């Protein structure tokens, strides 16, 4: 007699699976309705947008550094340093008083002489301590003589400003020189006004005196935190 091969029957779902399948959606729906019914409405605070100085958002140097050769405007005309300094001798060779540069305010600590940085024989070069000179484009080499720690941080990218790319080997990366952020004559950095903090609608009006505000005037999240503080108080 020929026997038929055994055909396995499909497994039965475990007991309670059917009940769990329809009870979960119903439970979530009930919970959502309950939360909606018991929640309070909250007015969204409307405030004026903060005004930001457009100059604070410019991506680039904070100041225009002198190029090579260094050029300034004299009576509206561009003039190089040696254009004047090679015509007459300076009345103060050590450079204590920049009589012909009234816009320069020398406030560089103990570095109070022009010739400490400028070559007395060639005012379009910068003088190093060993007697060598560098161009104005090599200003970091001059600054490194006194500010070695900051210079090393600048080399590693932890000081200063990087433009173009964060990848060191990228051809598009540009590291700003010292004099593109600091005025060499008065290098102290001017304080920056902080930009406005993010204003999120769900947080409502930001204030430190939550206890002095009526419960209906604060956002739901602040109201919950306020209630949590009261519950935690013995």
MODELLER restraints for C-alpha pairs under 7 A, 6 or more apart:
rsr = mdl.restraints
at = mdl.atoms
rsr.add(forms.Gaussian(group=physical.xy_distance, feature=features.Distance(at['CA:42:A'], at['CA:219:A']), mean=6.06, stdev=0.5))
rsr.add(forms.Gaussian(group=physical.xy_distance, feature=features.Distance(at['CA:42:A'], at['CA:220:A']), mean=6.77, stdev=0.5))
rsr.add(forms.Gaussian(group=physical.xy_distance, feature=features.Distance(at['CA:44:A'], at['CA:201:A']), mean=6.44, stdev=0.5))
rsr.add(forms.Gaussian(group=physical.xy_distance, feature=features.Distance(at['CA:44:A'], at['CA:204:A']), mean=6.86, stdev=0.5))
rsr.add(forms.Gaussian(group=physical.xy_distance, feature=features.Distance(at['CA:45:A'], at['CA:201:A']), mean=6.88, stdev=0.5))
rsr.add(forms.Gaussian(group=physical.xy_distance, feature=features.Distance(at['CA:45:A'], at['CA:204:A']), mean=5.93, stdev=0.5))
rsr.add(forms.Gaussian(group=physical.xy_distance, feature=features.Distance(at['CA:45:A'], at['CA:205:A']), mean=6.57, stdev=0.5))
rsr.add(forms.Gaussian(group=physical.xy_distance, feature=features.Distance(at['CA:50:A'], at['CA:196:A']), mean=6.63, stdev=0.5))
rsr.add(forms.Gaussian(group=physical.xy_distance, feature=features.Distance(at['CA:61:A'], at['CA:176:A']), mean=6.90, stdev=0.5))
rsr.add(forms.Gaussian(group=physical.xy_distance, feature=features.Distance(at['CA:61:A'], at['CA:180:A']), mean=5.47, stdev=0.5))
rsr.add(forms.Gaussian(group=physical.xy_distance, feature=features.Distance(at['CA:61:A'], at['CA:181:A']), mean=6.24, stdev=0.5))
rsr.add(forms.Gaussian(group=physical.xy_distance, feature=features.Distance(at['CA:62:A'], at['CA:180:A']), mean=6.14, stdev=0.5))
rsr.add(forms.Gaussian(group=physical.xy_distance, feature=features.Distance(at['CA:62:A'], at['CA:181:A']), mean=5.16, stdev=0.5))
rsr.add(forms.Gaussian(group=physical.xy_distance, feature=features.Distance(at['CA:63:A'], at['CA:180:A']), mean=5.19, stdev=0.5))
rsr.add(forms.Gaussian(group=physical.xy_distance, feature=features.Distance(at['CA:63:A'], at['CA:181:A']), mean=5.87, stdev=0.5))
rsr.add(forms.Gaussian(group=physical.xy_distance, feature=features.Distance(at['CA:64:A'], at['CA:180:A']), mean=6.04, stdev=0.5))
rsr.add(forms.Gaussian(group=physical.xy_distance, feature=features.Distance(at['CA:65:A'], at['CA:179:A']), mean=5.84, stdev=0.5))
rsr.add(forms.Gaussian(group=physical.xy_distance, feature=features.Distance(at['CA:65:A'], at['CA:180:A']), mean=5.34, stdev=0.5))
rsr.add(forms.Gaussian(group=physical.xy_distance, feature=features.Distance(at['CA:66:A'], at['CA:136:A']), mean=6.92, stdev=0.5))
rsr.add(forms.Gaussian(group=physical.xy_distance, feature=features.Distance(at['CA:67:A'], at['CA:136:A']), mean=6.49, stdev=0.5))
rsr.add(forms.Gaussian(group=physical.xy_distance, feature=features.Distance(at['CA:67:A'], at['CA:137:A']), mean=6.67, stdev=0.5))
rsr.add(forms.Gaussian(group=physical.xy_distance, feature=features.Distance(at['CA:68:A'], at['CA:135:A']), mean=6.86, stdev=0.5))
rsr.add(forms.Gaussian(group=physical.xy_distance, feature=features.Distance(at['CA:68:A'], at['CA:136:A']), mean=6.07, stdev=0.5))
rsr.add(forms.Gaussian(group=physical.xy_distance, feature=features.Distance(at['CA:68:A'], at['CA:137:A']), mean=6.69, stdev=0.5))
rsr.add(forms.Gaussian(group=physical.xy_distance, feature=features.Distance(at['CA:69:A'], at['CA:80:A']), mean=6.80, stdev=0.5))
rsr.add(forms.Gaussian(group=physical.xy_distance, feature=features.Distance(at['CA:69:A'], at['CA:124:A']), mean=6.22, stdev=0.5))
rsr.add(forms.Gaussian(group=physical.xy_distance, feature=features.Distance(at['CA:70:A'], at['CA:80:A']), mean=5.88, stdev=0.5))
rsr.add(forms.Gaussian(group=physical.xy_distance, feature=features.Distance(at['CA:70:A'], at['CA:81:A']), mean=6.64, stdev=0.5))
rsr.add(forms.Gaussian(group=physical.xy_distance, feature=features.Distance(at['CA:70:A'], at['CA:124:A']), mean=6.21, stdev=0.5))
rsr.add(forms.Gaussian(group=physical.xy_distance, feature=features.Distance(at['CA:71:A'], at['CA:78:A']), mean=6.11, stdev=0.5))
rsr.add(forms.Gaussian(group=physical.xy_distance, feature=features.Distance(at['CA:71:A'], at['CA:79:A']), mean=5.41, stdev=0.5))
rsr.add(forms.Gaussian(group=physical.xy_distance, feature=features.Distance(at['CA:71:A'], at['CA:80:A']), mean=4.48, stdev=0.5))
rsr.add(forms.Gaussian(group=physical.xy_distance, feature=features.Distance(at['CA:71:A'], at['CA:81:A']), mean=6.63, stdev=0.5))
rsr.add(forms.Gaussian(group=physical.xy_distance, feature=features.Distance(at['CA:72:A'], at['CA:78:A']), mean=5.50, stdev=0.5))
rsr.add(forms.Gaussian(group=physical.xy_distance, feature=features.Distance(at['CA:72:A'], at['CA:79:A']), mean=5.40, stdev=0.5))
rsr.add(forms.Gaussian(group=physical.xy_distance, feature=features.Distance(at['CA:72:A'], at['CA:80:A']), mean=6.38, stdev=0.5))
rsr.add(forms.Gaussian(group=physical.xy_distance, feature=features.Distance(at['CA:73:A'], at['CA:79:A']), mean=5.91, stdev=0.5))
rsr.add(forms.Gaussian(group=physical.xy_distance, feature=features.Distance(at['CA:81:A'], at['CA:123:A']), mean=5.92, stdev=0.5))
rsr.add(forms.Gaussian(group=physical.xy_distance, feature=features.Distance(at['CA:81:A'], at['CA:124:A']), mean=5.95, stdev=0.5))
rsr.add(forms.Gaussian(group=physical.xy_distance, feature=features.Distance(at['CA:82:A'], at['CA:122:A']), mean=6.93, stdev=0.5))
rsr.add(forms.Gaussian(group=physical.xy_distance, feature=features.Distance(at['CA:82:A'], at['CA:123:A']), mean=6.07, stdev=0.5))
rsr.add(forms.Gaussian(group=physical.xy_distance, feature=features.Distance(at['CA:82:A'], at['CA:124:A']), mean=6.58, stdev=0.5))
rsr.add(forms.Gaussian(group=physical.xy_distance, feature=features.Distance(at['CA:94:A'], at['CA:113:A']), mean=6.14, stdev=0.5))
rsr.add(forms.Gaussian(group=physical.xy_distance, feature=features.Distance(at['CA:94:A'], at['CA:114:A']), mean=6.60, stdev=0.5))
rsr.add(forms.Gaussian(group=physical.xy_distance, feature=features.Distance(at['CA:94:A'], at['CA:115:A']), mean=5.84, stdev=0.5))
rsr.add(forms.Gaussian(group=physical.xy_distance, feature=features.Distance(at['CA:95:A'], at['CA:113:A']), mean=5.27, stdev=0.5))
rsr.add(forms.Gaussian(group=physical.xy_distance, feature=features.Distance(at['CA:95:A'], at['CA:114:A']), mean=4.71, stdev=0.5))
rsr.add(forms.Gaussian(group=physical.xy_distance, feature=features.Distance(at['CA:95:A'], at['CA:115:A']), mean=6.18, stdev=0.5))
rsr.add(forms.Gaussian(group=physical.xy_distance, feature=features.Distance(at['CA:96:A'], at['CA:112:A']), mean=6.89, stdev=0.5))
rsr.add(forms.Gaussian(group=physical.xy_distance, feature=features.Distance(at['CA:96:A'], at['CA:113:A']), mean=5.35, stdev=0.5))
rsr.add(forms.Gaussian(group=physical.xy_distance, feature=features.Distance(at['CA:96:A'], at['CA:114:A']), mean=6.82, stdev=0.5))
rsr.add(forms.Gaussian(group=physical.xy_distance, feature=features.Distance(at['CA:105:A'], at['CA:185:A']), mean=6.54, stdev=0.5))
rsr.add(forms.Gaussian(group=physical.xy_distance, feature=features.Distance(at['CA:105:A'], at['CA:186:A']), mean=6.67, stdev=0.5))
rsr.add(forms.Gaussian(group=physical.xy_distance, feature=features.Distance(at['CA:106:A'], at['CA:112:A']), mean=6.74, stdev=0.5))
rsr.add(forms.Gaussian(group=physical.xy_distance, feature=features.Distance(at['CA:106:A'], at['CA:185:A']), mean=4.92, stdev=0.5))
rsr.add(forms.Gaussian(group=physical.xy_distance, feature=features.Distance(at['CA:106:A'], at['CA:186:A']), mean=5.84, stdev=0.5))
rsr.add(forms.Gaussian(group=physical.xy_distance, feature=features.Distance(at['CA:107:A'], at['CA:185:A']), mean=6.02, stdev=0.5))
rsr.add(forms.Gaussian(group=physical.xy_distance, feature=features.Distance(at['CA:107:A'], at['CA:186:A']), mean=4.74, stdev=0.5))
rsr.add(forms.Gaussian(group=physical.xy_distance, feature=features.Distance(at['CA:108:A'], at['CA:185:A']), mean=5.97, stdev=0.5))
rsr.add(forms.Gaussian(group=physical.xy_distance, feature=features.Distance(at['CA:108:A'], at['CA:186:A']), mean=5.48, stdev=0.5))
rsr.add(forms.Gaussian(group=physical.xy_distance, feature=features.Distance(at['CA:108:A'], at['CA:187:A']), mean=6.56, stdev=0.5))
rsr.add(forms.Gaussian(group=physical.xy_distance, feature=features.Distance(at['CA:117:A'], at['CA:126:A']), mean=5.55, stdev=0.5))
rsr.add(forms.Gaussian(group=physical.xy_distance, feature=features.Distance(at['CA:117:A'], at['CA:127:A']), mean=5.31, stdev=0.5))
rsr.add(forms.Gaussian(group=physical.xy_distance, feature=features.Distance(at['CA:118:A'], at['CA:125:A']), mean=6.33, stdev=0.5))
rsr.add(forms.Gaussian(group=physical.xy_distance, feature=features.Distance(at['CA:118:A'], at['CA:126:A']), mean=4.62, stdev=0.5))
rsr.add(forms.Gaussian(group=physical.xy_distance, feature=features.Distance(at['CA:118:A'], at['CA:127:A']), mean=5.44, stdev=0.5))
rsr.add(forms.Gaussian(group=physical.xy_distance, feature=features.Distance(at['CA:119:A'], at['CA:125:A']), mean=5.73, stdev=0.5))
rsr.add(forms.Gaussian(group=physical.xy_distance, feature=features.Distance(at['CA:119:A'], at['CA:126:A']), mean=5.37, stdev=0.5))
rsr.add(forms.Gaussian(group=physical.xy_distance, feature=features.Distance(at['CA:119:A'], at['CA:127:A']), mean=4.82, stdev=0.5))
rsr.add(forms.Gaussian(group=physical.xy_distance, feature=features.Distance(at['CA:125:A'], at['CA:133:A']), mean=5.95, stdev=0.5))
rsr.add(forms.Gaussian(group=physical.xy_distance, feature=features.Distance(at['CA:125:A'], at['CA:134:A']), mean=5.74, stdev=0.5))
rsr.add(forms.Gaussian(group=physical.xy_distance, feature=features.Distance(at['CA:125:A'], at['CA:135:A']), mean=5.13, stdev=0.5))
rsr.add(forms.Gaussian(group=physical.xy_distance, feature=features.Distance(at['CA:125:A'], at['CA:136:A']), mean=6.53, stdev=0.5))
rsr.add(forms.Gaussian(group=physical.xy_distance, feature=features.Distance(at['CA:126:A'], at['CA:133:A']), mean=5.27, stdev=0.5))
rsr.add(forms.Gaussian(group=physical.xy_distance, feature=features.Distance(at['CA:126:A'], at['CA:134:A']), mean=5.21, stdev=0.5))
rsr.add(forms.Gaussian(group=physical.xy_distance, feature=features.Distance(at['CA:126:A'], at['CA:135:A']), mean=6.06, stdev=0.5))
rsr.add(forms.Gaussian(group=physical.xy_distance, feature=features.Distance(at['CA:126:A'], at['CA:136:A']), mean=6.62, stdev=0.5))
rsr.add(forms.Gaussian(group=physical.xy_distance, feature=features.Distance(at['CA:127:A'], at['CA:133:A']), mean=4.52, stdev=0.5))
rsr.add(forms.Gaussian(group=physical.xy_distance, feature=features.Distance(at['CA:127:A'], at['CA:134:A']), mean=6.63, stdev=0.5))
rsr.add(forms.Gaussian(group=physical.xy_distance, feature=features.Distance(at['CA:128:A'], at['CA:142:A']), mean=6.14, stdev=0.5))
rsr.add(forms.Gaussian(group=physical.xy_distance, feature=features.Distance(at['CA:139:A'], at['CA:178:A']), mean=6.87, stdev=0.5))
rsr.add(forms.Gaussian(group=physical.xy_distance, feature=features.Distance(at['CA:140:A'], at['CA:177:A']), mean=6.33, stdev=0.5))
rsr.add(forms.Gaussian(group=physical.xy_distance, feature=features.Distance(at['CA:140:A'], at['CA:178:A']), mean=5.98, stdev=0.5))
rsr.add(forms.Gaussian(group=physical.xy_distance, feature=features.Distance(at['CA:144:A'], at['CA:151:A']), mean=5.40, stdev=0.5))
rsr.add(forms.Gaussian(group=physical.xy_distance, feature=features.Distance(at['CA:150:A'], at['CA:159:A']), mean=6.99, stdev=0.5))
rsr.add(forms.Gaussian(group=physical.xy_distance, feature=features.Distance(at['CA:153:A'], at['CA:159:A']), mean=5.23, stdev=0.5))
rsr.add(forms.Gaussian(group=physical.xy_distance, feature=features.Distance(at['CA:154:A'], at['CA:160:A']), mean=5.87, stdev=0.5))
rsr.add(forms.Gaussian(group=physical.xy_distance, feature=features.Distance(at['CA:160:A'], at['CA:176:A']), mean=6.79, stdev=0.5))
rsr.add(forms.Gaussian(group=physical.xy_distance, feature=features.Distance(at['CA:161:A'], at['CA:175:A']), mean=6.12, stdev=0.5))
rsr.add(forms.Gaussian(group=physical.xy_distance, feature=features.Distance(at['CA:161:A'], at['CA:176:A']), mean=5.76, stdev=0.5))
rsr.add(forms.Gaussian(group=physical.xy_distance, feature=features.Distance(at['CA:162:A'], at['CA:173:A']), mean=6.97, stdev=0.5))
rsr.add(forms.Gaussian(group=physical.xy_distance, feature=features.Distance(at['CA:162:A'], at['CA:174:A']), mean=5.80, stdev=0.5))
rsr.add(forms.Gaussian(group=physical.xy_distance, feature=features.Distance(at['CA:162:A'], at['CA:175:A']), mean=4.75, stdev=0.5))
rsr.add(forms.Gaussian(group=physical.xy_distance, feature=features.Distance(at['CA:162:A'], at['CA:176:A']), mean=6.45, stdev=0.5))
rsr.add(forms.Gaussian(group=physical.xy_distance, feature=features.Distance(at['CA:163:A'], at['CA:173:A']), mean=5.80, stdev=0.5))
rsr.add(forms.Gaussian(group=physical.xy_distance, feature=features.Distance(at['CA:163:A'], at['CA:174:A']), mean=5.09, stdev=0.5))
rsr.add(forms.Gaussian(group=physical.xy_distance, feature=features.Distance(at['CA:163:A'], at['CA:175:A']), mean=6.38, stdev=0.5))
rsr.add(forms.Gaussian(group=physical.xy_distance, feature=features.Distance(at['CA:164:A'], at['CA:172:A']), mean=5.23, stdev=0.5))
rsr.add(forms.Gaussian(group=physical.xy_distance, feature=features.Distance(at['CA:164:A'], at['CA:173:A']), mean=4.64, stdev=0.5))
rsr.add(forms.Gaussian(group=physical.xy_distance, feature=features.Distance(at['CA:164:A'], at['CA:174:A']), mean=6.10, stdev=0.5))
rsr.add(forms.Gaussian(group=physical.xy_distance, feature=features.Distance(at['CA:165:A'], at['CA:172:A']), mean=5.91, stdev=0.5))
rsr.add(forms.Gaussian(group=physical.xy_distance, feature=features.Distance(at['CA:165:A'], at['CA:173:A']), mean=4.62, stdev=0.5))
rsr.add(forms.Gaussian(group=physical.xy_distance, feature=features.Distance(at['CA:166:A'], at['CA:173:A']), mean=6.76, stdev=0.5))
rsr.add(forms.Gaussian(group=physical.xy_distance, feature=features.Distance(at['CA:167:A'], at['CA:173:A']), mean=6.98, stdev=0.5))
rsr.add(forms.Gaussian(group=physical.xy_distance, feature=features.Distance(at['CA:182:A'], at['CA:189:A']), mean=6.48, stdev=0.5))
rsr.add(forms.Gaussian(group=physical.xy_distance, feature=features.Distance(at['CA:202:A'], at['CA:219:A']), mean=6.59, stdev=0.5))
rsr.add(forms.Gaussian(group=physical.xy_distance, feature=features.Distance(at['CA:203:A'], at['CA:219:A']), mean=6.11, stdev=0.5))
rsr.add(forms.Gaussian(group=physical.xy_distance, feature=features.Distance(at['CA:203:A'], at['CA:221:A']), mean=6.62, stdev=0.5))
rsr.add(forms.Gaussian(group=physical.xy_distance, feature=features.Distance(at['CA:203:A'], at['CA:222:A']), mean=6.81, stdev=0.5))
rsr.add(forms.Gaussian(group=physical.xy_distance, feature=features.Distance(at['CA:204:A'], at['CA:218:A']), mean=6.42, stdev=0.5))
rsr.add(forms.Gaussian(group=physical.xy_distance, feature=features.Distance(at['CA:204:A'], at['CA:219:A']), mean=5.21, stdev=0.5))
rsr.add(forms.Gaussian(group=physical.xy_distance, feature=features.Distance(at['CA:215:A'], at['CA:223:A']), mean=6.37, stdev=0.5))
